[in-house]
Amino acid sequence: MRKTIILASSSPRRAELLKKVVRKFKIIPSKVDEANIPAPSPKSFCIKAALAKAKDIAEKHKNAVVIGADTIIALGKKIIGKPKNKRDAVRILKSLAGRTHQVITGLAVVDSNSSKTLTAYEVTRVKMKKVKAGEIKEYVESGRPLDKAGAYGIQEIEDIFIEKIDGDYDNVVGLPVRALKKLLRRIN
């Protein structure tokens, strides 16, 4: 019997990217509270968060391969998550303007039958242009950055805000497809 693939995320961007790898899968978001995950570094945090999400769902569903992912923005060693509100989104985008930051996604794949677990992470460096305050405000007023780490979706702002991307573009959207393919090949 084939195992069901489950994406432990409600992100529509992740679901779209997963379609590049797997034709059929279920979406069952994890309810893990990331605020309670201690980690010494941004990379470690992403992996721990992805693993917590995947294990949470794997414990509840047999005969499944569960994919957990967590994407953050790191400016130096500081983790920048999703903005609390529009004011916070403006603050975040101003702090990123004219600077290079890292987009880090932790991945975890868990086989719910065997408990076999694999993890990985992907890092992409993104340099933002020195964006005008009016452009930031206009984007934030659209409401689109409020559910995204770093207060932006690359696919929404690339032409206006982004100067250079060094690494995996899919990672910046929210799911490093190449890294995930490798994990899925190894889990079986």
C-alpha positions in Angstrom: 0.0 0.0 0.0 1.3 3.4 -0.9 1.9 5.9 1.8 -0.1 9.2 1.8 2.1 12.3 1.5 1.0 15.0 3.9 2.1 18.6 3.9 2.0 19.9 7.5 1.4 23.5 6.4 -1.4 25.7 5.4 0.8 27.9 3.2 -0.7 28.1 -0.4 2.8 28.9 -1.7 4.2 25.7 -0.2 1.4 23.6 -1.6 2.0 25.1 -5.1 5.7 24.3 -4.9 5.1 20.8 -3.6 3.1 20.1 -6.8 6.5 20.2 -8.6 7.6 17.2 -6.6 4.4 15.2 -5.8 1.2 14.9 -7.7 -1.1 13.8 -4.9 -0.8 15.0 -1.3 -3.0 16.1 1.6 -2.7 19.3 3.5 -3.0 19.0 7.2 -1.6 22.0 9.0 0.3 21.5 12.3 -0.7 23.5 15.3 2.8 23.6 16.8 3.5 26.9 18.6 6.9 28.0 17.2 7.4 30.6 19.9 8.2 27.8 22.4 11.1 26.3 20.3 14.5 27.1 21.7 17.4 27.1 19.3 21.0 28.5 19.4 20.9 29.7 15.7 18.4 30.6 13.0 19.3 27.4 11.1 18.8 25.3 14.2 15.4 27.0 14.8 14.2 26.3 11.3 15.1 22.6 11.5 13.6 22.2 15.0 10.3 24.0 13.9 10.0 21.9 10.7 10.6 18.7 12.7 8.1 19.6 15.4 5.5 20.3 12.7 6.2 17.0 10.8 6.2 14.9 14.0 3.0 16.5 15.3 1.1 15.4 12.2 2.9 12.0 11.8 1.8 11.0 15.3 -1.8 11.4 14.2 -1.7 9.7 10.8 -0.4 6.2 10.0 0.9 5.0 6.7 2.1 8.5 5.8 5.1 10.5 4.9 4.8 13.9 6.5 6.6 17.0 5.3 7.3 19.8 7.7 8.8 23.2 6.7 9.6 26.4 8.4 10.9 29.5 6.6 12.4 32.5 8.4 14.4 35.6 7.5 17.7 36.1 9.3 19.4 39.5 9.5 22.7 38.5 11.0 21.8 36.2 13.9 18.4 37.9 14.4 15.4 35.9 13.3 12.7 37.9 11.7 9.3 36.1 11.6 5.9 37.2 10.4 4.9 40.7 11.3 2.4 41.2 14.2 0.5 44.0 12.3 1.0 46.6 9.6 3.2 48.9 11.7 5.5 45.9 12.4 5.6 45.0 8.7 6.7 48.6 7.8 9.4 48.3 10.5 10.7 45.0 9.2 10.8 46.1 5.6 12.6 49.3 6.5 15.2 47.2 8.5 15.8 45.0 5.4 15.9 47.8 2.8 19.4 48.2 1.3 20.8 45.2 3.1 21.4 41.5 2.4 19.5 39.0 4.5 19.2 35.2 4.5 16.1 33.3 3.9 16.4 29.9 5.7 14.0 27.1 5.3 14.2 24.0 7.6 12.8 20.8 6.2 11.7 17.6 7.9 10.3 14.4 6.4 8.9 11.8 8.8 7.7 8.3 7.9 4.8 7.8 10.3 5.1 4.0 10.3 8.8 3.6 10.9 9.4 7.0 12.6 12.4 7.4 10.2 13.2 11.1 10.1 15.3 13.2 7.8 16.1 16.9 8.0 17.8 19.5 5.9 17.9 23.2 5.4 18.4 25.7 2.6 19.9 29.2 2.8 19.3 31.8 0.1 20.9 35.3 0.3 18.6 38.2 -0.8 19.8 41.7 -1.3 17.0 44.3 -1.1 17.2 47.7 -2.9 17.0 50.9 -0.9 13.2 51.1 -1.1 11.3 54.3 -0.6 9.1 54.6 2.4 6.1 55.2 0.2 6.7 52.0 -1.7 6.9 50.1 1.6 3.7 51.7 2.9 1.8 50.9 -0.3 2.9 47.2 -0.2 2.0 46.9 3.5 -1.4 48.5 3.0 -2.2 45.8 0.5 -2.3 43.4 3.5 -0.2 40.8 1.6 2.9 40.8 3.8 1.1 40.1 7.0 1.3 36.3 6.8 4.9 36.1 5.5 8.2 35.8 7.3 10.2 39.0 6.8 6.9 40.8 5.8 7.2 40.0 2.1 6.5 37.5 -0.6 9.3 37.4 -3.2 6.8 36.8 -6.0 4.9 40.0 -5.1 7.8 42.5 -4.7 10.7 41.1 -6.8 10.7 43.8 -9.4 10.4 46.7 -7.0 12.3 45.6 -3.8 14.9 43.0 -4.8 18.3 43.8 -6.1 19.9 40.3 -6.1 19.1 36.7 -5.1 21.9 34.3 -4.5 20.6 30.7 -4.2 17.4 28.8 -4.5 14.4 31.0 -5.6 11.9 28.4 -4.5 13.4 28.6 -1.0 12.5 32.3 -0.8 8.9 31.5 -1.8 8.8 28.9 1.0 9.8 25.4 -0.1 13.3 24.5 -1.4 12.1 22.0 -4.0 15.5 20.4 -4.9 16.4 19.8 -1.2 13.0 18.3 -0.6 13.3 15.9 -3.6 16.5 14.6 -2.1 14.9 13.9 1.3 11.9 12.2 -0.3 14.1 9.9 -2.3 16.0 8.9 0.9 12.9 8.4 3.1 11.6 5.5 1.0 
